[in-house]
Amino acid sequence: MDIGIDLIFKIAAIGIVTAIVNQMLNKAGKEELGLMASLVGIIIVVLMVVEKVSYLFNSVKTLFDL
Amino acid sequence: MIYKIMGIGLIAVFLSLTTKKISKEAASLVSILAGIIIVILLLPYIREITENLQNFSADNNIPNNYIKLLIKVLGIGFLSEFCASVAKDAGENSIAQKIQFGGKVLIMVLAMPLFNTLITIITDLL
């Protein structure tokens, strides 16, 4: 499972890209579109994190037989 | 192994610092993910510990349900501490307190039968 470190970079990259897109859209005068873009970016990041969280919680559940 | 954990931790700290200026959510998500990945890397070692505990009880006939209870309490303690620290990182101290309170209550509930056996043993002695 050493794929994890790439995921951290991906998440940071997505966060930065969404912020840049947001700025560009704001400059272009479409504030609400920029808001939508940053929301989409955050949702993608949260989905990736939730996938890892579910993997962790399942393995902990089987490990400690909670 | 410790280098891997240290490496991931340091990289995550730097990344969350850089993204903190740009977007707060990405920074906190990076720190949450770093914690999760470090724990995922440690899972095989935790499995080893719990298996040793169980073999230990099987060898010199300590009743197994106490060891199982101990492992269960360990799991609850670990999970509640993990979520509480994540919540504290994100600045939500009250949620962190509630999570820890919930963990304590669940551990108390699990330990109840143990108290009963303890009390009965003591009253028998007197």
N, CA and C atoms of all chains as a GROMACS GRO file, in nm:
protein
  576
    1MET      N    1   0.082  -0.120   0.000
    1MET     CA    2   0.000   0.000   0.000
    1MET      C    3   0.087   0.127   0.000
    2ASP      N    4   0.201   0.126  -0.073
    2ASP     CA    5   0.279   0.250  -0.070
    2ASP      C    6   0.229   0.344  -0.179
    3ILE      N    7   0.106   0.318  -0.232
    3ILE     CA    8   0.049   0.409  -0.330
    3ILE      C    9   0.012   0.539  -0.259
    4GLY      N   10   0.007   0.537  -0.128
    4GLY     CA   11  -0.053   0.646  -0.052
    4GLY      C   12   0.013   0.779  -0.081
    5ILE      N   13   0.150   0.779  -0.097
    5ILE     CA   14   0.217   0.907  -0.107
    5ILE      C   15   0.173   0.978  -0.234
    6ASP      N   16   0.145   0.899  -0.343
    6ASP     CA   17   0.102   0.967  -0.466
    6ASP      C   18  -0.034   1.033  -0.442
    7LEU      N   19  -0.117   0.966  -0.362
    7LEU     CA   20  -0.251   1.021  -0.339
    7LEU      C   21  -0.240   1.158  -0.273
    8ILE      N   22  -0.141   1.171  -0.179
    8ILE     CA   23  -0.126   1.300  -0.110
    8ILE      C   24  -0.092   1.408  -0.212
    9PHE      N   25   0.000   1.375  -0.305
    9PHE     CA   26   0.037   1.475  -0.406
    9PHE      C   27  -0.083   1.509  -0.492
   10LYS      N   28  -0.160   1.403  -0.530
   10LYS     CA   29  -0.275   1.428  -0.618
   10LYS      C   30  -0.372   1.523  -0.551
   11ILE      N   31  -0.397   1.499  -0.422
   11ILE     CA   32  -0.496   1.582  -0.353
   11ILE      C   33  -0.448   1.726  -0.344
   12ALA      N   34  -0.318   1.743  -0.313
   12ALA     CA   35  -0.267   1.880  -0.306
   12ALA      C   36  -0.278   1.946  -0.443
   13ALA      N   37  -0.246   1.869  -0.549
   13ALA     CA   38  -0.252   1.927  -0.684
   13ALA      C   39  -0.394   1.969  -0.718
   14ILE      N   40  -0.491   1.880  -0.688
   14ILE     CA   41  -0.631   1.913  -0.722
   14ILE      C   42  -0.672   2.038  -0.646
   15GLY      N   43  -0.631   2.046  -0.517
   15GLY     CA   44  -0.669   2.165  -0.440
   15GLY      C   45  -0.616   2.291  -0.505
   16ILE      N   46  -0.488   2.286  -0.548
   16ILE     CA   47  -0.427   2.407  -0.607
   16ILE      C   48  -0.495   2.440  -0.739
   17VAL      N   49  -0.520   2.336  -0.821
   17VAL     CA   50  -0.580   2.362  -0.953
   17VAL      C   51  -0.718   2.423  -0.937
   18THR      N   52  -0.797   2.370  -0.844
   18THR     CA   53  -0.932   2.426  -0.829
   18THR      C   54  -0.922   2.571  -0.784
   19ALA      N   55  -0.824   2.601  -0.696
   19ALA     CA   56  -0.814   2.740  -0.650
   19ALA      C   57  -0.778   2.830  -0.768
   20ILE      N   58  -0.687   2.782  -0.855
   20ILE     CA   59  -0.648   2.865  -0.970
   20ILE      C   60  -0.766   2.887  -1.062
   21VAL      N   61  -0.839   2.777  -1.090
   21VAL     CA   62  -0.955   2.790  -1.180
   21VAL      C   63  -1.054   2.887  -1.120
   22ASN      N   64  -1.070   2.878  -0.988
   22ASN     CA   65  -1.163   2.968  -0.921
   22ASN      C   66  -1.120   3.113  -0.943
   23GLN      N   67  -0.989   3.138  -0.924
   23GLN     CA   68  -0.941   3.275  -0.942
   23GLN      C   69  -0.967   3.323  -1.084
   24MET      N   70  -0.934   3.234  -1.181
   24MET     CA   71  -0.949   3.278  -1.321
   24MET      C   72  -1.095   3.314  -1.350
   25LEU      N   73  -1.184   3.223  -1.303
   25LEU     CA   74  -1.326   3.248  -1.331
   25LEU      C   75  -1.370   3.378  -1.264
   26ASN      N   76  -1.318   3.400  -1.141
   26ASN     CA   77  -1.359   3.526  -1.074
   26ASN      C   78  -1.312   3.645  -1.156
   27LYS      N   79  -1.185   3.637  -1.205
   27LYS     CA   80  -1.134   3.750  -1.284
   27LYS      C   81  -1.220   3.770  -1.408
   28ALA      N   82  -1.266   3.654  -1.468
   28ALA     CA   83  -1.344   3.666  -1.590
   28ALA      C   84  -1.485   3.714  -1.561
   29GLY      N   85  -1.514   3.741  -1.433
   29GLY     CA   86  -1.642   3.802  -1.402
   29GLY      C   87  -1.749   3.701  -1.368
   30LYS      N   88  -1.720   3.569  -1.376
   30LYS     CA   89  -1.827   3.471  -1.346
   30LYS      C   90  -1.801   3.416  -1.205
   31GLU      N   91  -1.844   3.490  -1.102
   31GLU     CA   92  -1.816   3.447  -0.965
   31GLU      C   93  -1.883   3.313  -0.935
   32GLU      N   94  -2.014   3.301  -0.973
   32GLU     CA   95  -2.084   3.179  -0.930
   32GLU      C   96  -2.022   3.057  -0.995
   33LEU      N   97  -1.973   3.072  -1.123
   33LEU     CA   98  -1.911   2.957  -1.190
   33LEU      C   99  -1.784   2.917  -1.114
   34GLY      N  100  -1.711   3.019  -1.067
   34GLY     CA  101  -1.588   2.990  -0.991
   34GLY      C  102  -1.620   2.915  -0.865
   35LEU      N  103  -1.729   2.958  -0.801
   35LEU     CA  104  -1.770   2.888  -0.678
   35LEU      C  105  -1.800   2.744  -0.710
   36MET      N  106  -1.874   2.723  -0.822
   36MET     CA  107  -1.907   2.585  -0.860
   36MET      C  108  -1.779   2.505  -0.883
   37ALA      N  109  -1.683   2.564  -0.951
   37ALA     CA  110  -1.560   2.490  -0.983
   37ALA      C  111  -1.489   2.450  -0.854
   38SER      N  112  -1.479   2.542  -0.757
   38SER     CA  113  -1.407   2.506  -0.634
   38SER      C  114  -1.485   2.400  -0.559
   39LEU      N  115  -1.618   2.407  -0.563
   39LEU     CA  116  -1.697   2.301  -0.497
   39LEU      C  117  -1.668   2.167  -0.560
   40VAL      N  118  -1.667   2.162  -0.693
   40VAL     CA  119  -1.643   2.033  -0.762
   40VAL      C  120  -1.506   1.980  -0.722
   41GLY      N  121  -1.407   2.068  -0.718
   41GLY     CA  122  -1.272   2.023  -0.682
   41GLY      C  123  -1.271   1.963  -0.543
   42ILE      N  124  -1.333   2.034  -0.448
   42ILE     CA  125  -1.332   1.984  -0.310
   42ILE      C  126  -1.405   1.850  -0.303
   43ILE      N  127  -1.516   1.836  -0.378
   43ILE     CA  128  -1.592   1.711  -0.372
   43ILE      C  129  -1.507   1.596  -0.424
   44ILE      N  130  -1.433   1.619  -0.532
   44ILE     CA  131  -1.348   1.512  -0.585
   44ILE      C  132  -1.247   1.471  -0.479
   45VAL      N  133  -1.185   1.570  -0.413
   45VAL     CA  134  -1.084   1.538  -0.312
   45VAL      C  135  -1.147   1.461  -0.198
   46VAL      N  136  -1.266   1.504  -0.155
   46VAL     CA  137  -1.330   1.435  -0.041
   46VAL      C  138  -1.362   1.292  -0.080
   47LEU      N  139  -1.405   1.270  -0.206
   47LEU     CA  140  -1.438   1.132  -0.246
   47LEU      C  141  -1.314   1.045  -0.236
   48MET      N  142  -1.199   1.098  -0.282
   48MET     CA  143  -1.078   1.015  -0.275
   48MET      C  144  -1.043   0.985  -0.130
   49VAL      N  145  -1.059   1.085  -0.041
   49VAL     CA  146  -1.024   1.061   0.099
   49VAL      C  147  -1.121   0.960   0.160
   50VAL      N  148  -1.248   0.971   0.125
   50VAL     CA  149  -1.348   0.882   0.186
   50VAL      C  150  -1.319   0.737   0.148
   51GLU      N  151  -1.270   0.717   0.024
   51GLU     CA  152  -1.239   0.580  -0.016
   51GLU      C  153  -1.132   0.521   0.075
   52LYS      N  154  -1.028   0.601   0.106
   52LYS     CA  155  -0.922   0.551   0.195
   52LYS      C  156  -0.975   0.533   0.336
   53VAL      N  157  -1.062   0.625   0.380
   53VAL     CA  158  -1.116   0.613   0.516
   53VAL      C  159  -1.194   0.483   0.528
   54SER      N  160  -1.274   0.449   0.425
   54SER     CA  161  -1.355   0.326   0.437
   54SER      C  162  -1.263   0.205   0.439
   55TYR      N  163  -1.154   0.209   0.361
   55TYR     CA  164  -1.060   0.097   0.365
   55TYR      C  165  -1.002   0.082   0.505
   56LEU      N  166  -0.963   0.198   0.564
   56LEU     CA  167  -0.903   0.193   0.698
   56LEU      C  168  -1.002   0.140   0.800
   57PHE      N  169  -1.127   0.192   0.796
   57PHE     CA  170  -1.223   0.152   0.900
   57PHE      C  171  -1.258   0.005   0.885
   58ASN      N  172  -1.268  -0.046   0.759
   58ASN     CA  173  -1.299  -0.189   0.744
   58ASN      C  174  -1.188  -0.273   0.802
   59SER      N  175  -1.062  -0.238   0.769
   59SER     CA  176  -0.953  -0.323   0.818
   59SER      C  177  -0.941  -0.313   0.969
   60VAL      N  178  -0.965  -0.194   1.026
   60VAL     CA  179  -0.960  -0.186   1.172
   60VAL      C  180  -1.072  -0.268   1.232
   61LYS      N  181  -1.190  -0.266   1.167
   61LYS     CA  182  -1.302  -0.342   1.223
   61LYS      C  183  -1.268  -0.491   1.224
   62THR      N  184  -1.212  -0.541   1.113
   62THR     CA  185  -1.180  -0.684   1.113
   62THR      C  186  -1.064  -0.713   1.208
   63LEU      N  187  -0.974  -0.619   1.222
   63LEU     CA  188  -0.854  -0.643   1.303
   63LEU      C  189  -0.892  -0.654   1.451
   64PHE      N  190  -0.967  -0.554   1.501
   64PHE     CA  191  -1.000  -0.554   1.643
   64PHE      C  192  -1.133  -0.623   1.668
   65ASP      N  193  -1.190  -0.687   1.571
   65ASP     CA  194  -1.325  -0.746   1.568
   65ASP      C  195  -1.421  -0.663   1.651
   66LEU      N  196  -1.436  -0.538   1.616
   66LEU     CA  197  -1.528  -0.446   1.686
   66LEU      C  198  -1.671  -0.479   1.648
   67MET      N  199   1.102   0.118   0.790
   67MET     CA  200   0.960   0.143   0.799
   67MET      C  201   0.937   0.281   0.862
   68ILE      N  202   1.015   0.307   0.967
   68ILE     CA  203   0.994   0.435   1.035
   68ILE      C  204   1.030   0.548   0.939
   69TYR      N  205   1.126   0.523   0.847
   69TYR     CA  206   1.160   0.631   0.754
   69TYR      C  207   1.041   0.660   0.663
   70LYS      N  208   0.971   0.550   0.622
   70LYS     CA  209   0.856   0.572   0.533
   70LYS      C  210   0.752   0.659   0.603
   71ILE      N  211   0.725   0.625   0.729
   71ILE     CA  212   0.624   0.702   0.801
   71ILE      C  213   0.668   0.846   0.817
   72MET      N  214   0.797   0.863   0.854
   72MET     CA  215   0.849   1.000   0.874
   72MET      C  216   0.842   1.077   0.743
   73GLY      N  217   0.880   1.008   0.632
   73GLY     CA  218   0.879   1.076   0.503
   73GLY      C  219   0.740   1.124   0.467
   74ILE      N  220   0.643   1.032   0.480
   74ILE     CA  221   0.506   1.071   0.444
   74ILE      C  222   0.461   1.186   0.532
   75GLY      N  223   0.493   1.177   0.663
   75GLY     CA  224   0.449   1.284   0.753
   75GLY      C  225   0.507   1.418   0.714
   76LEU      N  226   0.638   1.420   0.687
   76LEU     CA  227   0.702   1.549   0.654
   76LEU      C  228   0.646   1.604   0.524
   77ILE      N  229   0.635   1.517   0.424
   77ILE     CA  230   0.584   1.565   0.295
   77ILE      C  231   0.444   1.621   0.312
   78ALA      N  232   0.363   1.549   0.394
   78ALA     CA  233   0.225   1.596   0.413
   78ALA      C  234   0.225   1.732   0.482
   79VAL      N  235   0.317   1.751   0.578
   79VAL     CA  236   0.321   1.881   0.648
   79VAL      C  237   0.355   1.990   0.548
   80PHE      N  238   0.458   1.966   0.465
   80PHE     CA  239   0.494   2.071   0.368
   80PHE      C  240   0.379   2.099   0.273
   81LEU      N  241   0.316   1.989   0.224
   81LEU     CA  242   0.206   2.009   0.127
   81LEU      C  243   0.092   2.084   0.191
   82SER      N  244   0.060   2.050   0.315
   82SER     CA  245  -0.055   2.120   0.375
   82SER      C  246  -0.020   2.264   0.401
   83LEU      N  247   0.111   2.292   0.428
   83LEU     CA  248   0.148   2.433   0.446
   83LEU      C  249   0.128   2.510   0.317
   84THR      N  250   0.177   2.449   0.206
   84THR     CA  251   0.166   2.524   0.080
   84THR      C  252   0.020   2.544   0.043
   85THR      N  253  -0.061   2.436   0.062
   85THR     CA  254  -0.200   2.452   0.016
   85THR      C  255  -0.282   2.532   0.116
   86LYS      N  256  -0.226   2.556   0.238
   86LYS     CA  257  -0.307   2.630   0.337
   86LYS      C  258  -0.336   2.770   0.285
   87LYS      N  259  -0.232   2.833   0.221
   87LYS     CA  260  -0.256   2.970   0.170
   87LYS      C  261  -0.361   2.967   0.061
   88ILE      N  262  -0.354   2.862  -0.023
   88ILE     CA  263  -0.436   2.863  -0.144
   88ILE      C  264  -0.579   2.824  -0.109
   89SER      N  265  -0.595   2.703  -0.047
   89SER     CA  266  -0.733   2.668  -0.012
   89SER      C  267  -0.729   2.589   0.116
   90LYS      N  268  -0.802   2.636   0.218
   90LYS     CA  269  -0.796   2.576   0.353
   90LYS      C  270  -0.842   2.432   0.348
   91GLU      N  271  -0.950   2.404   0.269
   91GLU     CA  272  -1.005   2.268   0.276
   91GLU      C  273  -0.901   2.168   0.228
   92ALA      N  274  -0.832   2.197   0.118
   92ALA     CA  275  -0.734   2.101   0.065
   92ALA      C  276  -0.627   2.074   0.170
   93ALA      N  277  -0.588   2.180   0.246
   93ALA     CA  278  -0.482   2.160   0.345
   93ALA      C  279  -0.529   2.062   0.452
   94SER      N  280  -0.650   2.083   0.505
   94SER     CA  281  -0.695   1.992   0.612
   94SER      C  282  -0.718   1.852   0.554
   95LEU      N  283  -0.764   1.845   0.428
   95LEU     CA  284  -0.783   1.710   0.371
   95LEU      C  285  -0.650   1.640   0.353
   96VAL      N  286  -0.546   1.715   0.316
   96VAL     CA  287  -0.413   1.653   0.301
   96VAL      C  288  -0.368   1.599   0.436
   97SER      N  289  -0.391   1.675   0.543
   97SER     CA  290  -0.343   1.627   0.674
   97SER      C  291  -0.424   1.507   0.718
   98ILE      N  292  -0.556   1.508   0.690
   98ILE     CA  293  -0.637   1.391   0.727
   98ILE      C  294  -0.587   1.269   0.651
   99LEU      N  295  -0.563   1.286   0.522
   99LEU     CA  296  -0.522   1.171   0.440
   99LEU      C  297  -0.387   1.119   0.486
  100ALA      N  298  -0.296   1.210   0.525
  100ALA     CA  299  -0.164   1.165   0.570
  100ALA      C  300  -0.180   1.076   0.693
  101GLY      N  301  -0.265   1.118   0.788
  101GLY     CA  302  -0.288   1.035   0.906
  101GLY      C  303  -0.341   0.899   0.868
  102ILE      N  304  -0.437   0.898   0.774
  102ILE     CA  305  -0.497   0.771   0.734
  102ILE      C  306  -0.393   0.681   0.671
  103ILE      N  307  -0.309   0.736   0.584
  103ILE     CA  308  -0.212   0.651   0.512
  103ILE      C  309  -0.109   0.596   0.609
  104ILE      N  310  -0.066   0.678   0.706
  104ILE     CA  311   0.032   0.628   0.802
  104ILE      C  312  -0.027   0.512   0.880
  105VAL      N  313  -0.156   0.524   0.919
  105VAL     CA  314  -0.217   0.415   0.997
  105VAL      C  315  -0.233   0.292   0.909
  106ILE      N  316  -0.267   0.313   0.780
  106ILE     CA  317  -0.282   0.197   0.692
  106ILE      C  318  -0.150   0.124   0.681
  107LEU      N  319  -0.038   0.200   0.676
  107LEU     CA  320   0.093   0.136   0.667
  107LEU      C  321   0.122   0.056   0.794
  108LEU      N  322   0.063   0.098   0.909
  108LEU     CA  323   0.096   0.032   1.035
  108LEU      C  324   0.007  -0.089   1.061
  109LEU      N  325  -0.096  -0.109   0.977
  109LEU     CA  326  -0.194  -0.215   1.008
  109LEU      C  327  -0.128  -0.352   1.022
  110PRO      N  328  -0.037  -0.397   0.931
  110PRO     CA  329   0.019  -0.531   0.951
  110PRO      C  330   0.086  -0.547   1.086
  111TYR      N  331   0.150  -0.441   1.138
  111TYR     CA  332   0.215  -0.454   1.268
  111TYR      C  333   0.111  -0.465   1.379
  112ILE      N  334   0.000  -0.390   1.365
  112ILE     CA  335  -0.104  -0.401   1.469
  112ILE      C  336  -0.162  -0.542   1.466
  113ARG      N  337  -0.177  -0.596   1.341
  113ARG     CA  338  -0.229  -0.733   1.332
  113ARG      C  339  -0.137  -0.829   1.406
  114GLU      N  340  -0.007  -0.810   1.390
  114GLU     CA  341   0.090  -0.897   1.457
  114GLU      C  342   0.070  -0.890   1.608
  115ILE      N  343   0.054  -0.767   1.661
  115ILE     CA  344   0.038  -0.750   1.805
  115ILE      C  345  -0.085  -0.823   1.854
  116THR      N  346  -0.198  -0.804   1.782
  116THR     CA  347  -0.322  -0.865   1.832
  116THR      C  348  -0.311  -1.017   1.825
  117GLU      N  349  -0.245  -1.070   1.718
  117GLU     CA  350  -0.232  -1.217   1.710
  117GLU      C  351  -0.145  -1.266   1.826
  118ASN      N  352  -0.035  -1.196   1.856
  118ASN     CA  353   0.048  -1.240   1.969
  118ASN      C  354  -0.032  -1.241   2.098
  119LEU      N  355  -0.115  -1.136   2.116
  119LEU     CA  356  -0.195  -1.130   2.239
  119LEU      C  357  -0.284  -1.253   2.248
  120GLN      N  358  -0.348  -1.286   2.134
  120GLN     CA  359  -0.440  -1.400   2.141
  120GLN      C  360  -0.362  -1.529   2.165
  121ASN      N  361  -0.248  -1.550   2.096
  121ASN     CA  362  -0.171  -1.673   2.120
  121ASN      C  363  -0.125  -1.674   2.265
  122PHE      N  364  -0.086  -1.557   2.314
  122PHE     CA  365  -0.036  -1.551   2.452
  122PHE      C  366  -0.143  -1.606   2.546
  123SER      N  367  -0.269  -1.567   2.523
  123SER     CA  368  -0.374  -1.613   2.616
  123SER      C  369  -0.400  -1.761   2.593
  124ALA      N  370  -0.389  -1.809   2.468
  124ALA     CA  371  -0.418  -1.950   2.443
  124ALA      C  372  -0.311  -2.037   2.511
  125ASP      N  373  -0.184  -1.989   2.513
  125ASP     CA  374  -0.076  -2.075   2.566
  125ASP      C  375  -0.101  -2.104   2.713
  126ASN      N  376  -0.100  -1.999   2.799
  126ASN     CA  377  -0.107  -2.030   2.942
  126ASN      C  378  -0.247  -1.999   2.994
  127ASN      N  379  -0.345  -2.059   2.934
  127ASN     CA  380  -0.488  -2.068   2.966
  127ASN      C  381  -0.542  -1.951   3.047
  128ILE      N  382  -0.508  -1.829   3.005
  128ILE     CA  383  -0.585  -1.714   3.056
  128ILE      C  384  -0.719  -1.717   2.981
  129PRO      N  385  -0.833  -1.693   3.049
  129PRO     CA  386  -0.961  -1.698   2.977
  129PRO      C  387  -0.961  -1.602   2.858
  130ASN      N  388  -1.003  -1.653   2.741
  130ASN     CA  389  -0.983  -1.578   2.618
  130ASN      C  390  -1.070  -1.454   2.613
  131ASN      N  391  -1.187  -1.454   2.681
  131ASN     CA  392  -1.275  -1.339   2.657
  131ASN      C  393  -1.215  -1.212   2.716
  132TYR      N  394  -1.128  -1.224   2.819
  132TYR     CA  395  -1.067  -1.102   2.872
  132TYR      C  396  -0.974  -1.041   2.767
  133ILE      N  397  -0.897  -1.130   2.701
  133ILE     CA  398  -0.803  -1.077   2.600
  133ILE      C  399  -0.882  -1.014   2.486
  134LYS      N  400  -0.993  -1.081   2.447
  134LYS     CA  401  -1.074  -1.025   2.337
  134LYS      C  402  -1.127  -0.889   2.378
  135LEU      N  403  -1.172  -0.879   2.504
  135LEU     CA  404  -1.225  -0.750   2.551
  135LEU      C  405  -1.116  -0.645   2.546
  136LEU      N  406  -0.996  -0.684   2.586
  136LEU     CA  407  -0.883  -0.589   2.587
  136LEU      C  408  -0.858  -0.538   2.445
  137ILE      N  409  -0.858  -0.632   2.348
  137ILE     CA  410  -0.830  -0.591   2.209
  137ILE      C  411  -0.941  -0.499   2.160
  138LYS      N  412  -1.066  -0.531   2.196
  138LYS     CA  413  -1.179  -0.447   2.152
  138LYS      C  414  -1.165  -0.307   2.209
  139VAL      N  415  -1.128  -0.300   2.338
  139VAL     CA  416  -1.114  -0.167   2.401
  139VAL      C  417  -1.000  -0.090   2.333
  140LEU      N  418  -0.894  -0.164   2.300
  140LEU     CA  419  -0.782  -0.098   2.229
  140LEU      C  420  -0.831  -0.038   2.099
  141GLY      N  421  -0.912  -0.115   2.024
  141GLY     CA  422  -0.961  -0.065   1.895
  141GLY      C  423  -1.045   0.060   1.913
  142ILE      N  424  -1.136   0.055   2.012
  142ILE     CA  425  -1.223   0.172   2.032
  142ILE      C  426  -1.138   0.292   2.072
  143GLY      N  427  -1.043   0.270   2.163
  143GLY     CA  428  -0.959   0.382   2.206
  143GLY      C  429  -0.883   0.441   2.089
  144PHE      N  430  -0.828   0.354   2.005
  144PHE     CA  431  -0.750   0.404   1.892
  144PHE      C  432  -0.838   0.484   1.797
  145LEU      N  433  -0.956   0.427   1.762
  145LEU     CA  434  -1.042   0.496   1.665
  145LEU      C  435  -1.088   0.630   1.719
  146SER      N  436  -1.132   0.632   1.846
  146SER     CA  437  -1.185   0.760   1.896
  146SER      C  438  -1.074   0.863   1.905
  147GLU      N  439  -0.951   0.819   1.942
  147GLU     CA  440  -0.841   0.915   1.950
  147GLU      C  441  -0.809   0.967   1.811
  148PHE      N  442  -0.811   0.878   1.709
  148PHE     CA  443  -0.779   0.918   1.573
  148PHE      C  444  -0.878   1.024   1.524
  149CYS      N  445  -1.007   0.996   1.541
  149CYS     CA  446  -1.106   1.092   1.490
  149CYS      C  447  -1.100   1.221   1.571
  150ALA      N  448  -1.076   1.210   1.704
  150ALA     CA  449  -1.072   1.332   1.783
  150ALA      C  450  -0.956   1.420   1.738
  151SER      N  451  -0.841   1.359   1.708
  151SER     CA  452  -0.727   1.444   1.669
  151SER      C  453  -0.753   1.506   1.532
  152VAL      N  454  -0.820   1.430   1.442
  152VAL     CA  455  -0.853   1.489   1.312
  152VAL      C  456  -0.946   1.608   1.331
  153ALA      N  457  -1.046   1.592   1.419
  153ALA     CA  458  -1.139   1.702   1.442
  153ALA      C  459  -1.066   1.820   1.504
  154LYS      N  460  -0.973   1.792   1.597
  154LYS     CA  461  -0.900   1.903   1.661
  154LYS      C  462  -0.816   1.975   1.557
  155ASP      N  463  -0.756   1.898   1.464
  155ASP     CA  464  -0.676   1.961   1.358
  155ASP      C  465  -0.761   2.060   1.280
  156ALA      N  466  -0.884   2.019   1.250
  156ALA     CA  467  -0.968   2.107   1.168
  156ALA      C  468  -1.023   2.221   1.252
  157GLY      N  469  -0.985   2.227   1.383
  157GLY     CA  470  -1.027   2.340   1.464
  157GLY      C  471  -1.157   2.317   1.536
  158GLU      N  472  -1.215   2.197   1.523
  158GLU     CA  473  -1.346   2.173   1.586
  158GLU      C  474  -1.322   2.105   1.722
  159ASN      N  475  -1.285   2.185   1.823
  159ASN     CA  476  -1.252   2.122   1.951
  159ASN      C  477  -1.374   2.058   2.017
  160SER      N  478  -1.491   2.119   2.000
  160SER     CA  479  -1.607   2.063   2.071
  160SER      C  480  -1.641   1.926   2.013
  161ILE      N  481  -1.633   1.913   1.880
  161ILE     CA  482  -1.664   1.782   1.820
  161ILE      C  483  -1.562   1.680   1.870
  162ALA      N  484  -1.434   1.722   1.880
  162ALA     CA  485  -1.332   1.627   1.928
  162ALA      C  486  -1.366   1.581   2.069
  163GLN      N  487  -1.408   1.675   2.156
  163GLN     CA  488  -1.446   1.636   2.292
  163GLN      C  489  -1.559   1.535   2.288
  164LYS      N  490  -1.659   1.558   2.204
  164LYS     CA  491  -1.775   1.467   2.201
  164LYS      C  492  -1.731   1.329   2.155
  165ILE      N  493  -1.642   1.323   2.056
  165ILE     CA  494  -1.597   1.192   2.006
  165ILE      C  495  -1.525   1.119   2.117
  166GLN      N  496  -1.439   1.191   2.190
  166GLN     CA  497  -1.365   1.122   2.298
  166GLN      C  498  -1.461   1.078   2.407
  167PHE      N  499  -1.562   1.161   2.435
  167PHE     CA  500  -1.661   1.123   2.536
  167PHE      C  501  -1.733   0.995   2.493
  168GLY      N  502  -1.769   0.992   2.362
  168GLY     CA  503  -1.836   0.871   2.313
  168GLY      C  504  -1.748   0.749   2.328
  169GLY      N  505  -1.619   0.764   2.296
  169GLY     CA  506  -1.526   0.652   2.310
  169GLY      C  507  -1.521   0.605   2.453
  170LYS      N  508  -1.512   0.700   2.549
  170LYS     CA  509  -1.505   0.660   2.690
  170LYS      C  510  -1.630   0.584   2.730
  171VAL      N  511  -1.749   0.636   2.687
  171VAL     CA  512  -1.873   0.570   2.726
  171VAL      C  513  -1.873   0.427   2.674
  172LEU      N  514  -1.832   0.409   2.546
  172LEU     CA  515  -1.837   0.273   2.489
  172LEU      C  516  -1.741   0.182   2.563
  173ILE      N  517  -1.623   0.235   2.601
  173ILE     CA  518  -1.528   0.149   2.673
  173ILE      C  519  -1.587   0.111   2.808
  174MET      N  520  -1.656   0.206   2.874
  174MET     CA  521  -1.717   0.174   3.003
  174MET      C  522  -1.821   0.063   2.986
  175VAL      N  523  -1.901   0.076   2.877
  175VAL     CA  524  -2.005  -0.025   2.856
  175VAL      C  525  -1.940  -0.162   2.840
  176LEU      N  526  -1.828  -0.166   2.765
  176LEU     CA  527  -1.763  -0.296   2.743
  176LEU      C  528  -1.707  -0.349   2.873
  177ALA      N  529  -1.660  -0.258   2.960
  177ALA     CA  530  -1.590  -0.307   3.079
  177ALA      C  531  -1.688  -0.344   3.190
  178MET      N  532  -1.818  -0.315   3.171
  178MET     CA  533  -1.915  -0.342   3.280
  178MET      C  534  -1.907  -0.487   3.329
  179PRO      N  535  -1.919  -0.589   3.241
  179PRO     CA  536  -1.917  -0.726   3.294
  179PRO      C  537  -1.793  -0.753   3.377
  180LEU      N  538  -1.680  -0.688   3.338
  180LEU     CA  539  -1.558  -0.712   3.415
  180LEU      C  540  -1.574  -0.662   3.557
  181PHE      N  541  -1.638  -0.544   3.571
  181PHE     CA  542  -1.657  -0.491   3.707
  181PHE      C  543  -1.741  -0.587   3.788
  182ASN      N  544  -1.847  -0.643   3.722
  182ASN     CA  545  -1.935  -0.734   3.799
  182ASN      C  546  -1.854  -0.851   3.851
  183THR      N  547  -1.774  -0.915   3.763
  183THR     CA  548  -1.696  -1.031   3.810
  183THR      C  549  -1.602  -0.986   3.922
  184LEU      N  550  -1.544  -0.866   3.908
  184LEU     CA  551  -1.452  -0.820   4.012
  184LEU      C  552  -1.525  -0.806   4.145
  185ILE      N  553  -1.644  -0.742   4.139
  185ILE     CA  554  -1.718  -0.721   4.263
  185ILE      C  555  -1.754  -0.856   4.325
  186THR      N  556  -1.800  -0.951   4.242
  186THR     CA  557  -1.839  -1.080   4.299
  186THR      C  558  -1.717  -1.147   4.363
  187ILE      N  559  -1.600  -1.137   4.298
  187ILE     CA  560  -1.482  -1.202   4.356
  187ILE      C  561  -1.452  -1.139   4.492
  188ILE      N  562  -1.460  -1.004   4.499
  188ILE     CA  563  -1.426  -0.937   4.624
  188ILE      C  564  -1.525  -0.977   4.734
  189THR      N  565  -1.656  -0.978   4.698
  189THR     CA  566  -1.753  -1.010   4.803
  189THR      C  567  -1.732  -1.155   4.849
  190ASP      N  568  -1.693  -1.243   4.757
  190ASP     CA  569  -1.668  -1.381   4.802
  190ASP      C  570  -1.553  -1.383   4.902
  191LEU      N  571  -1.452  -1.301   4.875
  191LEU     CA  572  -1.335  -1.304   4.965
  191LEU      C  573  -1.375  -1.261   5.105
  192LEU      N  574  -1.464  -1.156   5.112
  192LEU     CA  575  -1.493  -1.100   5.246
  192LEU      C  576  -1.574  -1.198   5.328
   0.00000   0.00000   0.00000
